[in-house]
Amino acid sequence: MRKLIAPLIAVPLAFGTLPAFGQNVKSADDIIKSLAPTGDLTKSNTRGIRVAPSGAETAPTAAAPAPAPAAPRPVAATAAQPRVAAPQAAPTQQPAGPSINLTVNFLTGSSDLTPDAMKQLDELGRALASDALVNSRFRVEGHTDTVGSRDHNRALSKKRAEAVVTYITSKFAVTADRLQAAGMGSEQLLVSTPDQTAEPRNRRVQVINLGT
C-alpha cells in the first residue's frame, strides 16, 4: 500500500505548479488601463502626452523668479534657462506614452510563440481593438535573454516583435499601420543576468503607446 501512496501524492504536486503560468497573463482590462492615453482628450488630439503638462508647469516656475528689478539677474536667468530646458527636451524625443511589459514566452532561440504566449497576445489583441485604444498607435518591442551574441539577439528580438504583430493583426481588428515592430535584443534586460543565461522573464514584449 505504501508504494501506491507515493505516486498519488506526486501527481497533485505536479499539477499544482500549472496555474502559476496563467497568473502571469494580464487581462485586456489591465492592458487598457496601462496603455490608456493620459491627459484631457477633449482639449487635444494628441494621446499619451506627458511632456505637455510638465512643460506647462515649468513655464510658471521659470517665470516665478522676478528678475525684472535687477539688471544682473535677468542675464543669469536667461543663461540658466537653456540648461533647464535642455534636460526636459530629451524625454520629448523618446516614447513618453503609457507602456506595459508583457510576459510573452518564446522557445529558446526561436520566434515561435508558445501556447502561454498566445493566451497573453489574445488579451493584448482585445485591448488594442477596444474603443479605448482604437485611435492609438503602438511600438511593439521584442526582448531576449543573454543566450547568444548581441547581433543574433537583436535580429531574433525583431523577429519576435514581428511575430507578435502578425499574430495580432491576423486575429483581431488591428491594422498593421498601428503597430511598429522593434528588436531590442538583450540590451534592456528585465532581470539582470550574466551572459549566456537562459532567463524566460527576459524573453518578453514591451508595448508603448505612441499616440495617434
N, C-alpha and C positions, 0 to 999 in steps of 0.2 A: 504493500500500500504506500510506503514511503516513496518508492520510485515513481509512482503515478502523481503524487502531490507536487513534486518539483516542476514538471512541465506545465501543470495547470497554473502555478503561481507565476511562472516565467512569461506566459502568454499575455496576461493583463499588463505586466510591466512593459512589455514591448509595445503594446498598443497604446499604453498610457503616454508614450512620447509623441504620438502622432498629432494631437491637437495643437502642439506648440508651433507647428509650421503655419497653421491657419491664423495664429494670433498676430503674425506679422503683416497680414493683409489689411490695408487701410481701406475703409469703405469709401464709396463715392461721395457721401456727405462730408466725410473728413477731408477728402481731397478738395472738394469745392470750398470748404471753409479756409483751407490753407492757400488756395490759389485765387480766391475771390479778389477782384480789383479793390484797391483801397482808395479812399478819398470820396468826394461828393461827385458822383457821376452825372448828376443833373446840371452841374455847372461846367463840366469838362468832358470831352470825348476821349481823353487820354486815360487808359486804365493802368493800374499798378504804379501810379506815380507817388513816390515818397519824397523825392527831392524837392518838388514844388512847395509842399508845406514847410520843409525845413528851410528852403530859401526865403519863404515869406517871413519866417521867424528871424532869420539872420539879418534881414534888411533893417528892421527896427532896432536890433541890438547894435548894428553898425552906426545908426543914426542917433542912438541914445546918448552917447557922449557928446557934449556940446562944445565942439572945437571952435565955434564961431568967434567967441570973445577974444581969444588969444591967437596971435598970428603963428607962433611956432607950432601950436598943437594941430592945426589943420594939416600942416606939412607932414607931421608924424602920422596922423590918421590916414592920409592918402597913401603914405608909404606902407602902412600896415594893412590896408585893405586888400591889395593883391595877394598878400601872404595868407590872409584869412580865406579869401575866395578860392585860391588855388587848390587846397585840400578838398574843399566842398565840391569843386567841379569834377574831380576824378570819379566819384560814385555815379555821376550822371551818365558817364560813358559806359558804365557797367550795367548788366541786367539788374536793375534795382527792384523789379517787381516781385510779388509774392512767389515763393518756391516751396517745393516739398521733396523730400527724399523718399524713394520707394524701394523696398527690397524686391528686386526683380532678379531672381537667380537664373544664371545660365550654366550650362555644363562647362566644366573647366576647359579653357582653350577653345571654346565654341561660341557661336552666336545663336545657338538653338535654345529656344525658350523651354523651360521646364513646365510641368503642369501647374506648379505653385505660381510660377511667373505669370501664366495665362490668367489665373484667378485674380491676381493683382491688376493686370492690364485690363481685365474686364471692368473692374471698378474704375480704373482711370478713364477708360473709354466712355463710360456712362457719365462721368463727371465732365469731361471735355465736351460732350454732346449736350449737356444740360443748358437750360436757358441762362443760368448764372454765368457761364463761361463761353457761350457760343460766339461772342464777338471778340474774343481774345486769341492771340497767337502765343505759341509756346516753344521754348527751346528744350529739346529732349537730349540730355547729356548721358552718354554711356561711360561707365567707370569699370575698371578692372582691379584685380588684386596684383600683387607684385611678381607673380609667376611669369617668367618670360622676359624678353627685352622690352625696353621702353617703346621702341618703334613698333614692335609687334603688338604691344598692348594698346598703343594709340590707334592702330589700324583695327584691332579687334573691337575696341570700345565703339568705334564709329559704326562698325557692322552691327553691333548690338543695339545702338541707338536707332539705326535704320530698321532693324528687325522690329523694334517697338513701334516705330512709326507705321511700318507696313501692316502690323497686326491691328493697330487702332483704326487706320483708315480703311482697311478691308472689312472690318466687322461693325464699325459704328459710323454714324453720320458726321464724320470729321474729315474735312478736306485736307489734302496734303499740303496746301499752301499755308495752313495754320500751324504746321509742325516743322520745326527745324532741327535736324539731327546733328549732333556734335559728338566727337570722340575725345574724351579727356585722358584716356589711358590710366596709368597708375599714379598720376601726379597729384591727385586730390583724394587721398585715402580717407575713408570714413573711420577706419580703425588702423592706427599706426602699427605697421609690422615691418620686420626686416625683409630684405629682398628674397625672392623665391619662396614666398609664404602664401599658401592657398588659404584665403580668408573669404568665405562666402559673402560676408557683410559688405565687402568692398566691391563685389560684383553687383553693382546697383545702378539705378537710374535716377537722375535728378531732373525734375520738371520745373521750369521757370516761366512765369507769366511775363511776356514781352510787351503786353499792351495790345492795342488794336492795330 
